[in-house]
Amino acid sequence: MRTLIATVALVALAGCASSEESTVQPNQPASDTPECETYRAMMTAPMAPRAHEQLKLACENSRSANNSVKDKVH
C-alpha cells in the first residue's frame, strides 16, 4: 500500500514539474522590458480600459526601442 501511494505521489510530482516547461510562451522574449513586465502584472487588475491600453502601448514601444538599439549595436 505504501508503495502504491509513493508511486502515485511521484507520478503527480513528475507531472507538475513537466507542466512548468509548457507554460513558457514561445512568442515572448527571454528577457523582457520592465514596461512589459508591468503590463503583464497588471493585465488582470481592475483598471480603466484607457490605462490598460497605455500600459500595452508602453510595452510595445519599449520592445521596438530595444530592437532598434540592438540593430544599431550589431
N, C-alpha and C positions, 0 to 999 in steps of 0.2 A: 504494500500500500504506500509506504514512504517513497519507494522508487517511482511509482506512478505519479505521485504528487510532485516529486523533484523533476521528473521528466516534463510534466505539463508546465511547471514554472520555468524551466529552462527554455522550452519552446516559446513561451509567451515573451520572455525577456529577449530572446533572439529576434522575434518578430518585431518587437518595439525598437530594437537597435537598428534593424534594417529599414524600418519605415522612415527614420530620420533622414536617410540619404535621399529618399524620394521627395522630400518636401522642398528641396532646393530647386528653384525655378530656373530653367536654362536661359531665359531672356534677361535675367538680372545680372549685372556685372558683379564680379567677385568683391571688388572694393567700390563701395557706393559713396556718394557725396553726403555731407551732413544734411543738406536740404532734402535729399531723397529719403534719408533715414527718418527725418522729422515727418515727412509726408506719410511714409509707411506707418509710423507710430500713430499718427492722427487720423488714419483712414476711417476708423470706426468710431471716432469721437463725435459726440453730438455738437455740431457746429454749423454755422450758416454755409449754404452752398457756395457763396462767393469766397469765403475764407478757405474752404476746401479747394476750390479752383486755383486760388492764389498759391497755396502750398504745392499743388500739382505743377503749376507753371514754373515755380521756383525750382522744383526738382528737374524738370525738363531743361530749363535754361542752364542749370549748373552742370548737367550732363553734357550739353552741347559746348559749354565753355571749357569743360575739361577735355573734351575731344579735340577742340581747336588748339588747345595748349599742347596736347600730345602730338598733334600733327606738326606743329612748329618745331618741337624738340627733335622729332625724327626727321 
